[in-house]
Amino acid sequence: MTVSVKASLGKEKYYTEVTAGGNSLITDEPVDKGGQNKGFNPFEIMATSLASCTAATLRMYIDRKAWEVEKINVEVDLEHFPLTKRTIFTRTVGFEGTLPDEEQMKRLRAIADACPVHKILTNEIEILTKFS
């Protein structure tokens, strides 16, 4: 799977327009970092990726099993510790409607860990940078 995202940042600190295919969003930095807080900051985008991927992966599985779960709520807290180069994601998953039983919950925990973003974040990552 290949994804291509483009970010454009002009002179307005740190207001960035990001596009992927036909979709777009705005990122920015918080006011205390010199931005105007007009959009998600990069760490929020990273946490958003894990939360939304987890929810979608769980929904696909729940639908395939025809379980009656009305809504899936995923909250991700990201703590970054630059001095130790450690980052901790705390993911909390909740359900509304008919709640999964104990055996279903056990399976859903494994499915959550199978979400593609979770796999990327827990495997080796390499970043190649080119300037054009």
Secondary structure as GFF3:
##gff-version 3
##sequence-region A 1 132
A	DSSP	beta_strand	6	9	.	.	.	ID=ss1
A	DSSP	beta_strand	16	20	.	.	.	ID=ss2
A	DSSP	beta_strand	23	27	.	.	.	ID=ss3
A	DSSP	three_ten_helix	31	33	.	.	.	ID=ss4
A	DSSP	alpha_helix	42	65	.	.	.	ID=ss5
A	DSSP	beta_strand	69	81	.	.	.	ID=ss6
A	DSSP	beta_strand	86	97	.	.	.	ID=ss7
A	DSSP	alpha_helix	102	113	.	.	.	ID=ss8
A	DSSP	alpha_helix	116	122	.	.	.	ID=ss9
###
